[in-house]
Amino acid sequence: MSGWFLWTGEELPTADDAFVPLHLSHAEQYVPHAVRYLSLDVGWRFLVAPGQEDVWFDPALLASEE
């Protein structure tokens, strides 16, 4: 399991079934724009939007692992 949660839109979804498992072998088909970022290490985030790509380290993500 990679640990990535991917969503589209402005707001983080809150429905219990908002996220579904996706095997990496299907990532190119369903989230081709995200594939290049899925090898980022723990603590990294990325945003891909029309005309924008951003990658940043978020130390708050590491705090939840302790």
MDTraj code that builds the backbone (N, CA, C; nanometers):
import mdtraj as md
import numpy as np

residues = "MET SER GLY TRP PHE LEU TRP THR GLY GLU GLU LEU PRO THR ALA ASP ASP ALA PHE VAL PRO LEU HIS LEU SER HIS ALA GLU GLN TYR VAL PRO HIS ALA VAL ARG TYR LEU SER LEU ASP VAL GLY TRP ARG PHE LEU VAL ALA PRO GLY GLN GLU ASP VAL TRP PHE ASP PRO ALA LEU LEU ALA SER GLU GLU".split()
xyz = np.array([
    [0.0844, -0.1173, 0.0000],
    [0.0000, 0.0000, 0.0000],
    [0.0885, 0.1230, 0.0000],
    [0.0582, 0.2170, -0.0870],
    [0.1418, 0.3363, -0.0978],
    [0.1064, 0.4407, 0.0066],
    [-0.0168, 0.4429, 0.0492],
    [-0.0574, 0.5427, 0.1472],
    [-0.1093, 0.6713, 0.0880],
    [-0.1174, 0.6810, -0.0415],
    [-0.1684, 0.8028, -0.1042],
    [-0.3202, 0.8044, -0.1024],
    [-0.3761, 0.9224, -0.0778],
    [-0.5190, 0.9476, -0.0927],
    [-0.5312, 1.0563, -0.1978],
    [-0.5990, 1.0268, -0.3073],
    [-0.6122, 1.1209, -0.4180],
    [-0.7573, 1.1632, -0.4325],
    [-0.7791, 1.2914, -0.4550],
    [-0.9135, 1.3389, -0.4825],
    [-0.9070, 1.4577, -0.5758],
    [-1.0186, 1.4893, -0.6344],
    [-1.0282, 1.6061, -0.7210],
    [-1.1270, 1.7034, -0.6587],
    [-1.1114, 1.8280, -0.6903],
    [-1.2026, 1.9293, -0.6379],
    [-1.1363, 2.0146, -0.5316],
    [-1.2123, 2.1064, -0.4805],
    [-1.1610, 2.2031, -0.3834],
    [-1.1602, 2.1502, -0.2406],
    [-1.2610, 2.0743, -0.2038],
    [-1.2781, 2.0305, -0.0652],
    [-1.2465, 1.8821, -0.0491],
    [-1.1875, 1.8478, 0.0639],
    [-1.1628, 1.7080, 0.0963],
    [-1.2967, 1.6389, 0.1171],
    [-1.3222, 1.5273, 0.0487],
    [-1.4509, 1.4590, 0.0648],
    [-1.4683, 1.4028, 0.2064],
    [-1.5908, 1.3996, 0.2521],
    [-1.6189, 1.3494, 0.3873],
    [-1.7029, 1.2218, 0.3879],
    [-1.7541, 1.1810, 0.2742],
    [-1.8359, 1.0589, 0.2684],
    [-1.7507, 0.9370, 0.3032],
    [-1.8123, 0.8405, 0.3697],
    [-1.7418, 0.7189, 0.4096],
    [-1.6832, 0.6435, 0.2908],
    [-1.7467, 0.6535, 0.1763],
    [-1.7003, 0.5805, 0.0586],
    [-1.6318, 0.6722, -0.0438],
    [-1.5791, 0.7851, 0.0012],
    [-1.5178, 0.8813, -0.0910],
    [-1.3894, 0.8272, -0.1541],
    [-1.3160, 0.7460, -0.0812],
    [-1.1912, 0.6919, -0.1321],
    [-1.2057, 0.5418, -0.1534],
    [-1.1559, 0.4953, -0.2665],
    [-1.1591, 0.3528, -0.2968],
    [-1.0171, 0.3078, -0.3308],
    [-0.9816, 0.1835, -0.3005],
    [-0.8474, 0.1346, -0.3322],
    [-0.8266, 0.1282, -0.4833],
    [-0.7052, 0.1563, -0.5237],
    [-0.6685, 0.1485, -0.6652],
    [-0.5302, 0.0872, -0.6730],
    [-0.5179, -0.0247, -0.7409],
    [-0.3880, -0.0888, -0.7574],
    [-0.3015, -0.0024, -0.8482],
    [-0.1740, 0.0041, -0.8152],
    [-0.0824, 0.0877, -0.8916],
    [-0.0825, 0.0551, -1.0407],
    [-0.1082, -0.0692, -1.0754],
    [-0.1093, -0.1073, -1.2170],
    [-0.2211, -0.0375, -1.2945],
    [-0.3201, 0.0182, -1.2240],
    [-0.4299, 0.0892, -1.2889],
    [-0.4158, 0.2413, -1.2812],
    [-0.3127, 0.2886, -1.2137],
    [-0.2963, 0.4326, -1.1933],
    [-0.2837, 0.5083, -1.3247],
    [-0.2092, 0.4544, -1.4177],
    [-0.1913, 0.5235, -1.5471],
    [-0.3255, 0.5437, -1.6179],
    [-0.4167, 0.4520, -1.6007],
    [-0.5481, 0.4616, -1.6640],
    [-0.6384, 0.5642, -1.5943],
    [-0.6373, 0.5650, -1.4601],
    [-0.7330, 0.6465, -1.3859],
    [-0.6782, 0.7812, -1.3390],
    [-0.5491, 0.7880, -1.3076],
    [-0.4891, 0.9133, -1.2588],
    [-0.3536, 0.9379, -1.3257],
    [-0.3500, 0.9453, -1.4582],
    [-0.2214, 0.9574, -1.5281],
    [-0.1422, 1.0822, -1.4868],
    [-0.2119, 1.1877, -1.4515],
    [-0.1455, 1.3117, -1.4113],
    [-0.0759, 1.2999, -1.2758],
    [-0.1092, 1.1974, -1.1974],
    [-0.0531, 1.1816, -1.0639],
    [0.0592, 1.0782, -1.0575],
    [0.0714, 0.9945, -1.1579],
    [0.1642, 0.8819, -1.1532],
    [0.3066, 0.9268, -1.1209],
    [0.3519, 1.0338, -1.1795],
    [0.4903, 1.0772, -1.1590],
    [0.5193, 1.1181, -1.0156],
    [0.4171, 1.1431, -0.9353],
    [0.4357, 1.1885, -0.7974],
    [0.4198, 1.0763, -0.6945],
    [0.3716, 0.9625, -0.7335],
    [0.3416, 0.8564, -0.6381],
    [0.4646, 0.7930, -0.5744],
    [0.5835, 0.8252, -0.6223],
    [0.7056, 0.7737, -0.5605],
    [0.7634, 0.8710, -0.4577],
    [0.6961, 0.9815, -0.4341],
    [0.7423, 1.0752, -0.3314],
    [0.7397, 1.0081, -0.1945],
    [0.8320, 1.0474, -0.1093],
    [0.8433, 0.9881, 0.0235],
    [0.7359, 1.0424, 0.1178],
    [0.7255, 0.9800, 0.2329],
    [0.6299, 1.0215, 0.3355],
    [0.6535, 1.1684, 0.3712],
    [0.5460, 1.2409, 0.3842],
    [0.5539, 1.3817, 0.4216],
    [0.5402, 1.4779, 0.3047],
    [0.5349, 1.4252, 0.1847],
    [0.5232, 1.5105, 0.0658],
    [0.3799, 1.5150, 0.0163],
    [0.3428, 1.6277, -0.0380],
    [0.2122, 1.6484, -0.1009],
    [0.2342, 1.6992, -0.2426],
    [0.1328, 1.6843, -0.3242],
    [0.1401, 1.7432, -0.4579],
    [0.0019, 1.7907, -0.5005],
    [0.0026, 1.8877, -0.5886],
    [-0.1195, 1.9446, -0.6451],
    [-0.1001, 1.9548, -0.7949],
    [-0.1933, 1.8993, -0.8690],
    [-0.1919, 1.9102, -1.0148],
    [-0.3260, 1.9686, -1.0558],
    [-0.3209, 2.0827, -1.1218],
    [-0.4417, 2.1513, -1.1688],
    [-0.4095, 2.2130, -1.3042],
    [-0.5113, 2.2513, -1.3788],
    [-0.4844, 2.3138, -1.5085],
    [-0.3879, 2.4320, -1.4937],
    [-0.2741, 2.4226, -1.5617],
    [-0.1755, 2.5295, -1.5584],
    [-0.0931, 2.5365, -1.4309],
    [-0.1041, 2.4365, -1.3436],
    [-0.0317, 2.4409, -1.2167],
    [0.0113, 2.3019, -1.1730],
    [0.1356, 2.2906, -1.1304],
    [0.1863, 2.1707, -1.0657],
    [0.2718, 2.2178, -0.9498],
    [0.2473, 2.1624, -0.8318],
    [0.3196, 2.2053, -0.7132],
    [0.3493, 2.0828, -0.6272],
    [0.4691, 2.0790, -0.5713],
    [0.5109, 1.9717, -0.4819],
    [0.5732, 2.0376, -0.3599],
    [0.5334, 1.9923, -0.2395],
    [0.5887, 2.0511, -0.1184],
    [0.5923, 1.9497, -0.0057],
    [0.6842, 1.9748, 0.0878],
    [0.6977, 1.8911, 0.2058],
    [0.6098, 1.9490, 0.3153],
    [0.5319, 1.8632, 0.3819],
    [0.4418, 1.9049, 0.4891],
    [0.4771, 1.8266, 0.6150],
    [0.5547, 1.8861, 0.7075],
    [0.5958, 1.8132, 0.8272],
    [0.4783, 1.7700, 0.9156],
    [0.3640, 1.8334, 0.9017],
    [0.2459, 1.7939, 0.9799],
    [0.2046, 1.6507, 0.9458],
    [0.2330, 1.6039, 0.8267],
    [0.1990, 1.4671, 0.7890],
    [0.2822, 1.3651, 0.8668],
    [0.4018, 1.4013, 0.9063],
    [0.4867, 1.3108, 0.9832],
    [0.4405, 1.3016, 1.1274],
    [0.3832, 1.4070, 1.1787],
    [0.3362, 1.4077, 1.3174],
    [0.2271, 1.3035, 1.3390],
    [0.1488, 1.2759, 1.2372],
    [0.0398, 1.1789, 1.2510],
    [0.0907, 1.0354, 1.2532],
    [0.2162, 1.0118, 1.2166],
    [0.2733, 0.8773, 1.2155],
    [0.3266, 0.8358, 1.3514],
    [0.3539, 0.9296, 1.4381],
    [0.4172, 0.8987, 1.5671],
    [0.3208, 0.8381, 1.6639],
])
top = md.Topology()
chain = top.add_chain()
for i, resn in enumerate(residues, 1):
    res = top.add_residue(resn, chain, resSeq=i)
    for name in ("N", "CA", "C"):
        top.add_atom(name, md.element.get_by_symbol(name[0]), res)
traj = md.Trajectory(xyz[None], top)
